[in-house]
């Protein structure tokens, strides 16, 4: 998801074989996962993947709902508090 809460669907699979295999296995097993994306200038790369457990999924869904409801004000507040 980007800063506006929009789902990112244009990321390429990682070039790292181990990371790619881990993601593919999670997908084949039907497991939800969370990826960490490193963005530099106009380039983006998946650098980490971890399993998304139900409690984490609830937290992510709540965050997405909040971001979508409050829009730009929410994003700026989160950035300022970091």
ABEGO torsion letter per residue (X at the ends): XBAAGBBBAABBBBABAAAAAAAAAAAAAGBBBBBBBBBBEABBBBABBBBBBAAAAAAAAAAAAAAAAAEAAAAAAAAAAX
